[in-house]
Amino acid sequence: MDKVKAMQTFVRIVEANSFSRAAESLHLPRASLTATMKNLEAFLGRQLLQRTTRKLSLTPDGAQYYAHCIDILAAIDAAEQPFFGAESARPRGKLRIDLPSALARHLILPHIAAFHEACPEVELSISITDRLVDLIQDGIDCAVRVGKLQDSSMIGRQIGEMRFVTCATPSYFARHGVPQAIDELHAHRSVVHFSARTGRPFDWDFVVGEAVVKVAISGPIAVNDADANLSCALQGLGLTQVATYQVRRHLADGTLVQVLADTPPTPMPVSLLYPQGRMAAPKLAAFAGWLVALFDSDPDLALAGRP
């Protein structure tokens, strides 16, 4: 058995999430891929893929083997690259990325044509979700994450910093008054933003000197989406704490008014998450570089202190 060819076939099946689509991309009959996988699993003595009529997924052993295959194939590419010149270093192939919904809609997708123009041979497959996907299980090359990263085998590279603002409409302040201090928030209505993953509401936090003060807020409406949060606030339903890049136009034209500016919310890191060894692929390196430049161009998302 050609182990490298078997690894390449296995990786292509996982990335395509389909034997048929992988066979088409490799210009091979589906039966050939089925035979390769049968021989590979027999050789390893482990089942790598769970197959049903509707779904193809990695077993725990398959996920571990997939990660090793990516590293091995990337090392082979790196070893061969000097012998093939610049042609082999050109970004190309399918790149699967996962983006949080608000950042995708307001920042990344409005500029994605610029990346396509710079790297026309990279085929992007973009999933937009606020749930935590399993990059290996779901065949994702990289994901953008907001907040502190959980410990994992993935590599996390901070690419930006999300800043927030506390604000509401002038009509809301006319009815309920303007809070002058954090301890006055308990008397106000707020738009509650809860986690789509856990269902728990997010506390608001404020930087007070060297400390961070957390405040549990309440209100008549709770949502699990950043754009829905903003939509409710724009209708005067309560105070909101929202990413500055989402509301700068509304703050500039007076549709929303900032409060408690002396005690701003805590910024949150924005990171690019990817499996170890994957950055050696020119397509991912090109996308990561473009993404860093995009965040650096936005004053409300640029990483503070980056030259």
Helices and strands as residue ranges (DSSP letters): H 3-16, H 19-26, H 30-44, E 49-51, E 56-58, H 60-80, G 81-83, H 86-89, E 93-99, H 101-103, I 104-108, G 109-111, H 112-118, E 122-128, E 142-146, E 155-162, E 164-168, H 170-176, G 182-187, E 191-193, E 204-208, E 211-215, E 221-223, H 226-234, E 240-243, H 244-253, E 257-259, E 268-274, G 278-280, H 282-296
